[in-house]
Amino acid sequence: MKSTTIHLAGRKQILIGVMFSLALVLISSLVLKSQPIVNLPDACEQVILVYTDEWAGTTGILLLLEKKEHQWDTVSMAIKVNFGKNGMRWGRGLHRNNETLEKQEGDGCAPAGVFELGLAFGYDGQPSGVSWPYQQVTDRDYFVDDSISKDYNTWQTIPANEVNDPKSKWNSFEHMKRKDHLYSLGIVVKHNESPVVKGKGSAIFLHVERAPGSPTLGCTSMKEADLLKIMRWLDVNKHPLLIQAPKKGIG
């Protein structure tokens, strides 16, 4: 299979026009310590590229990239996003694992790396124009962050014929239907999924921001309107990936 080699901080570069007027972006490589960490499959024709200035940064920029005739082009203006309150650490995705600065459960860091995307979700029915797999959440939907549970880092739904008592099942969990607006729209990021490693982080999403500039507990957040644009843009046939890292790590 043809592929594009990804590096972090290497000689080959991802060319990014940064300041709100963004032009051509060509993904050539992503390097970690000058070594390739993942090969983008040739089938990948969409990339959500997210970056910040420093590992400790809590805000950054998101760009949508699409491959057309073997060239990567930006197809969006810069979108402002928020990261974990303690910045970023390496996550577990398609890239080569890096045990230095590796994300841990509850560390308040967003995962850096290359990730597939899971279900989109929201409080209401599937938004118009969204073809990406979508699930309307209920008060029986939970994402388990109990690191000693067999269900760690998975979405679980308590069946209708059972008492809706998540505390009897897990020591820690996320309500997918919250009492605030944060999960009114979201997309699951496939961090720490294949395989799931206990204690390496769970329940990572793209979701709606609490307020502009407000950091998260480890997810990547943005305005609801921007997230909806992303959801409408995603095409399952183009095998989109999320690439997220500090700017110093993107050559």
N, C-alpha and C positions, 0 to 999 in steps of 0.2 A: 504494500500500500504506500502511495506517495505521502509525504509528510513535510511539515515545516518545523524545523528545529527551533526550540525555545530555549533561551538562556537568560540569566540574570546578571547584570553588570559586566558584560563582556564586550568584545570588540565590535561585533555586528550590532546594529542598533535598531530599535523601534523608533522611527522618526515621528515625533509628536509636535505639532504646532499647538502651543499651550494656551495663550491668552484669549479665551472666549471667542476668538475668530480662528477656527481650527480648520486646517486644510488636510492634505493627503497624509495618511498614516500607512506605512508599509511595515507589516510585521515580518521581520526576518529572523530574529532570534531573541531568546530570553535566557540569561546565564546566571548560574550560581557558582561563584569562585571559578569563573572562566570555563565551567563545565556545563554541557547541555543537561537540562533537567527534565525535559519532556519533548516529545515530538507531536506537534499538532497534526492530527489526521487530515488527509487531503479533503475529507468530507466536511470538515469544519469550515463553514463559510460565514459565520457570524461570531464576533467576539465582543463581550462587554469588558472594556479595559478601564480599570479603576486604579488611581494612584494618589499618593500623598507625598509630601516633601520628605518626611522623616519617619523612622520606625515609631516614634512616639506621637506622630501627628494624629489628630482626631477629626480632621476635615480633609477633603480632597476633591478630585475631579473624576467624573465618569464620562467615557466616550463610547459610542456605538460604532463598531467597525464591521464592514461587510466586504467579502472577497468577491471581486468581479473580474473575470478574465485574468485570474492569477495575481491580481493586485488588490491590496487592502486599502480601502478608502474610509474616511470618516463619514458617517451618515447622520451625525447629530452635532449640535452645538455642545459646549461643555455643560455638564450637569453637576451641580454642587451636591456632595454627599458627606455623610458623617460616619465615623468609624467608632471602634471601641474606646472607652474612656481612657484606656492605657495604650492606645495605638494599635500596632499590628505585631503579630508573631507568625512564624511559618505554620501553616495548617497542613492537613493531610488530604491530598487530592490526586490529580493525575501527574503531578511533578514528582521528582525525586525527593524523598524525605530528607529533611535537614534537622538533626537533633539539637542543633544550636538555635536558641531563640524559638523553640517549638511551643506552639499554643497548648495551654492546659485548661482543664475545666475551671470555670469561674475566675479566669485571670483578667477579664475585662478587655481582652484583645480581639480584634478581628483577624481572621486567618488570611495570610498571604499565600499566593500560589495560583495554581490553575485548576479550575473546578468545573464539573458538569452542573447542570441545573435540574432541580426536581420540579415538583408540582408548583403551579401558581395557586394562590388561594385568596379568599376574602370573605367578608361578612355577608355580602350579597351574592346574587347569582353571577354567572360568568359575564363579564363586561362585553359590550358589543365590540366587535373587531378583534377580539382575542381568540386565537386558534390554539395557543399553547395549552396543554393539559391543565385543567383548573378544577379546584374543589371548593365548594361553599362550606365554610366551617360551621360547626354547631358547638353548643356548650358541652358536648361529649368528646370533643377532639382535643388531644393533648400531645405535646412533644416532650419526651422523657429525657431529663438531664440528670437522673439518678445514676451515678457512675457504677453502682454495685448491682443495678438491675439488668436482667437479660434483655430488657427493652431499651437500654441506653441508646440515645441518639436515634430514636425512631418515632414516627408519628403513630399514635395509638388512638383508636376510637372505642369507647366503652359501648358495648351493644345496648340497644334499647330495652332488652329484656333483663338487664342487670341494673343494680343500683348505681347511680352516677356518683361514685365515691373514689376519686383518684388517690386519695391519701391512703386508702387500704391496699393500693397496688404499688405505689412508688413513693419514695421519700422526697423526691423533687421532680417537678414537671412544669411545663409552660402551658397555660391556657391558650389555645389557639383562637378562641373567641374571647378576647379581652373586654374589659369594661371601658377602655379608651380606644383611640383611633389607630394605634400603632400597627395592628394587623388587619386593618380594613382592606388592605391589599398587600400581598407579599409573594415571594418566590423562594422556595427552599434551595439552599446552596448545598451541594453534595460534598460537604466537608466531613472527613473521618467516617466514611461509609463502607469502603471496600478494602480491607475489613474495618469494622468498627473496633477501635482500640479504647478500652476503658480509660477515662480521665483525660483524653486528648481533645475534648471540646465537643459541644453538641448544640442542636437547635440554632443553626446559623441560617439567617434569611437576608434577603433584600426586602426591606419593609418601609412603611411610611415614617417619616421623622416626627419626633416629639415637637420640635421647633427648629428653625434654622440654626445650625451650628451646635445643636445639642448632641453630645456623644451618646453612644449606645453601650450595651454590656458585651458586645462582640459582633453584632450584625453590622450591615451597611444600610444606612437609611437615607431617605431623600423625600422631596415633595411628592404628594400623591399623584399629581398630574404627570410628573416625570416618570414615576414608576409605571403608570398606566401606559404611557408612550412606549416604554420598554416592553411591556407585556404584549402590546399590539404588534410590535416589531418582530418579536421572537418567532422563528419558523422552525418547527421540529425537523423538517427536511434539510435544514442547513446546519444541524448539529452544533448549536451555539455553545460557547464556553465562556466562563468568567475568568479573567486574568486580573489579579489584584496584588499590588505590591507597592512599597515605597518607591518614589521616583529615583532614588539612588540605586535601587535594585533593578530598574529598567534602563538598560543601556541606551 
